[in-house]
Amino acid sequence: MSALHYDSPEMRLAFTHSKENKFQELPSPKQLLSSDIWELGCVFTELAAFVVGGSAGVTDFRDAITTETGNISSDAFNDVWFDHGERVKPEVMA
């Protein structure tokens, strides 16, 4: 898995195109730092899953965070569950 999957919601939104806004704004230093912290947290989370359960623990963790919307499946940390005030997954609260 590459760090691309760890992009913070703020960074992903910063590079989202819309018909009204054809230009992208460069992220501020604060946004970059926030994104670095998010990415490090994602790495630590997967590391913790590995320490606790080995490779199977990482697989189980990724299965637990997988979001399925219609016919689309995603185990990315920055998927819609975290972006728009959606509910917290039960696995996070366990």
KOLNULO-841241 format. One line per 8 residues: number of its first residue (from 1); their letters; for each residue z, x, y of N, C-alpha, C, O. Coordinates in steps of 0.001 Angstrom, whole numbers, always signed. Each point is the difference from the previous one (the first is absolute). Layout:
// KOLNULO-841241
NUM> a> Z X Y Z X Y Z X Y Z X Y; ... .
//
This chain:
// KOLNULO-841241
1> msalhyds> +0 +854 -1176 +0 -854 +1176 +0 +897 +1236 +719 +998 +36; -1485 -1327 +938 -69 +812 +1211 +880 -588 +1092 +441 -1146 -84; -195 +1949 +1106 +816 -455 +1125 -652 -1159 +741 +670 -707 +752; -1957 +505 -952 -679 -1125 +639 +688 -1314 -339 +63 -899 +839; +454 +774 -2060 +680 -1221 -417 +1340 -180 +701 +582 -1083 -50; -94 +2116 +693 +1308 -49 +636 -78 -283 +1500 +1024 +34 +681; -2199 -307 -162 -107 -273 +1434 +923 -1139 +391 +93 -1011 -696; +582 +1188 +1812 +901 -1045 +481 -812 -1191 +500 -1169 +150 +357 .
9> pemrlaft> +1781 -1324 -330 -714 -1171 +524 -500 +216 +1428 -1081 -466 +360; +1869 +1171 +447 -401 +239 +1387 -1274 +833 +77 -875 -267 +823; +775 +1278 -1686 -1189 +847 +17 -1212 -763 -502 -1099 +145 +535; +1296 -949 -1553 -1124 -773 -517 -504 -968 +1062 -1207 -150 +185; +2124 -501 +509 -403 -938 +1049 -669 +708 +1165 -883 -565 +645; +1297 +1806 -366 -588 +750 +1113 -1477 +279 -244 -766 +157 +951; +365 -93 -2202 -1383 +318 -317 -777 -1189 -540 -1043 +165 -633; +1552 -1356 +883 -691 -1212 -412 -992 -396 +1086 +356 -88 +1175 .
17> hskenkfq> -1574 -145 -1566 -1032 -426 +952 -9 -1519 +117 +302 -712 -958; -645 +240 +2121 -261 -1423 +170 -1253 -138 +847 -417 +953 +659; -175 -2116 -675 -1213 -204 +791 +286 +120 +1488 -843 +458 +771; +2049 -877 -372 +354 +59 +1415 +327 +1425 +440 -289 +383 +1133; +891 +399 -2025 +441 +1343 +343 -796 +1007 -822 +356 +312 -1136; -1437 +190 +1724 -862 +931 -719 +523 +1431 +69 -459 +866 -745; +1411 -614 +1628 +530 +1343 +165 +1379 +97 -629 +808 -925 +80; -561 +2049 -697 +1311 +239 -578 +826 +814 +982 -507 +896 +674 .
25> elpspkql> +1790 -1228 -609 +905 +801 +807 +626 +1050 -894 +369 -277 -1141; -253 +1482 +1669 +673 +1042 -762 +1484 -321 -76 +575 -499 +967; +45 +777 -2095 +1435 -274 -115 +804 +914 +915 -371 +1148 +244; +1456 -1675 +243 +885 +775 +869 +824 +962 -851 +90 -170 -1216; +515 +1182 +1849 +888 +891 -756 +1120 -768 -706 +385 +355 -1114; +135 -1395 +1750 +1060 -800 -617 -514 -704 -1257 +700 -55 -1010; -1919 -482 +1070 -589 -653 -1168 -243 +1008 -1123 +214 -307 -1173; -664 +1511 +1538 -238 +1030 -1009 +1296 +402 -692 +31 +159 -1220 .
33> lssdiwel> +1043 +7 +1998 +1294 +354 -580 +508 -1125 -894 +506 +245 -1095; -644 -1467 +1564 +417 -1155 -790 -766 -49 -1319 +575 -290 -1049; -1861 +571 +1109 -820 -2 -1203 +419 +1117 -954 +39 -199 -1214; +276 +1376 +1765 +463 +1108 -843 +1279 -374 -732 +159 +314 -1180; +748 -982 +1875 +1261 -422 -617 -276 -1030 -1096 +594 +65 -1077; -1495 -1017 +1350 -375 -1004 -1000 -562 +693 -1245 +407 -302 -1122; -1352 +1242 +1330 -631 +689 -1117 +1021 +792 -813 -50 +0 -1230; +974 +675 +1910 +1034 +756 -700 +890 -938 -818 +382 +320 -1125 .
41> gcvftela> -57 -1470 +1694 +776 -995 -738 -726 -471 -1250 +624 -215 -1039; -1938 +53 +1133 -796 -405 -1165 +37 +1076 -1079 +135 -301 -1186; -256 +1561 +1609 +53 +1104 -960 +1371 +46 -667 +91 +144 -1219; +980 -267 +2012 +1355 +19 -561 +227 -1168 -962 +675 +155 -1018; -1229 -1307 +1336 +159 -1166 -866 -645 +242 -1361 +591 -291 -1039; -1812 +829 +1058 -649 +302 -1275 +719 +1132 -728 +83 -14 -1228; +435 +987 +1961 +762 +1080 -621 +1260 -549 -666 +340 +397 -1114; +346 -1305 +1795 +1200 -616 -578 -347 -775 -1270 +745 +42 -979 .
49> afvvggsa> -1868 -743 +996 -432 -728 -1199 -259 +972 -1143 +297 -304 -1155; -852 +1476 +1472 -260 +1002 -1030 +1295 +610 -527 +155 +183 -1208; +774 +134 +2111 +1273 +595 -411 +761 -947 -923 +587 +429 -993; -601 -1707 +1323 +737 -988 -791 -703 -310 -1320 +651 -98 -1040; -1968 -57 +1075 -688 -481 -1195 -1170 +822 -481 -726 -430 -897; +520 +1612 +1472 -1140 +815 -410 -1319 -666 +370 -51 -860 +879; -1002 +1267 -1555 -1324 -571 +277 -19 -1507 -211 -642 -736 +749; +1354 +286 -1776 +67 -1446 -257 +697 -717 +1146 -353 -1134 +326 .
57> gvtdfrda> +1344 +1783 +293 +692 -592 +1144 -926 -190 +1185 +73 -1009 +700; -954 +1992 -477 -975 -122 +1093 -974 -1131 -306 -333 -795 +878; -115 +729 -2113 -907 -1089 -393 +672 -1352 +172 -598 -933 +536; +1848 +826 -992 +742 -1258 +158 +180 -345 +1469 -127 -1161 +388; +425 +2168 +434 +178 -227 +1431 -1290 -515 +627 +17 -970 +758; -1132 +1618 -1074 -1280 -438 +569 -356 -1408 -461 -557 -789 +764; +880 +477 -2016 -222 -1371 -481 +863 -989 +782 -443 -1103 +321; +1680 +1508 -16 +932 -892 +705 -430 -266 +1430 +259 -1081 +529 .
65> ittetgni> -919 +2057 +115 -385 -201 +1400 -1411 -553 +151 -464 -231 +1116; -209 +21 -2227 -1364 -507 +74 -15 -1415 +562 +727 -881 -460; -1565 +690 +1458 -191 -1305 +623 -1322 -566 -492 -1019 +691 +3; +1037 -1918 -416 -1226 -652 -430 -263 -1187 +901 +810 -922 +99; -1953 +964 +553 -426 -1078 +879 -1381 -435 -464 -977 +735 +142; +910 -1901 -681 -1281 -445 -543 -410 +921 -1128 +744 +174 -965; -1920 +416 +1078 -465 +918 -1039 +118 +1461 +435 -610 +880 -607; +1394 -621 +1655 +194 +1356 +501 +1398 +465 -365 +976 -728 +176 .
73> ssdafndv> -890 +1944 -685 +1280 +577 -394 +189 +1314 +740 -941 +786 +111; +2147 -534 +398 +271 +1225 +742 +1412 +477 -281 +945 -788 +3; -807 +2105 -248 +1331 +580 -119 +285 +932 +1168 +907 +830 -70; -1674 -963 +1139 +200 +838 +1180 +1288 -393 +711 +363 -1176 +49; +318 +2170 +498 +1236 -263 +723 -256 -800 +1276 +889 -701 +481; -2081 +802 +59 -269 -615 +1300 -727 -1332 -117 -675 -415 +941; +800 -255 -2065 -709 -1267 -137 +668 -1100 +822 +1016 +235 +654; -1581 -1413 -690 +389 -1096 +883 +1459 -411 -133 +548 -578 +938 .
81> wfdhgerv> +94 +849 -2045 +1405 -388 -155 +867 +609 +1084 +971 -622 +430; -1295 +1808 +15 +837 +695 +960 -464 -194 +1443 +755 +285 +930; -1962 -756 -732 -577 -18 +1341 +409 -1173 +872 +356 +198 +1162; -395 -1381 -1676 +36 -1182 +855 +1231 -870 -213 -85 -1227 +47; +1220 +1857 -279 +1220 -772 -163 +38 -809 -1275 +768 -956 -106; -1585 +1323 -865 -6 -701 -1278 +1307 +279 -724 +777 +856 +422; -537 -1564 -1494 +1262 +149 -718 +90 +1366 -680 -1007 +636 -312; +2224 -222 +101 +259 +1252 -703 -140 -260 -1489 +483 -1014 -504 .
89> kpevma> -1132 +1912 -193 -169 -164 -1438 +1352 +70 -692 +857 +784 +407; -649 -1586 -1442 +1282 -8 -714 +391 +1376 -528 +1187 +323 -54; -2161 +489 -334 +292 +1333 -524 +659 +886 +1045 +757 +907 -346; -1034 -1156 +1608 +614 +781 +1072 +1475 -335 +106 +819 +869 +297; -479 -2119 -539 +1382 -449 +144 +843 +283 -1245 +1226 -101 +50; -1872 +456 -1172 +735 +232 -1262 +784 +1296 +38 +670 +345 -974 .
//
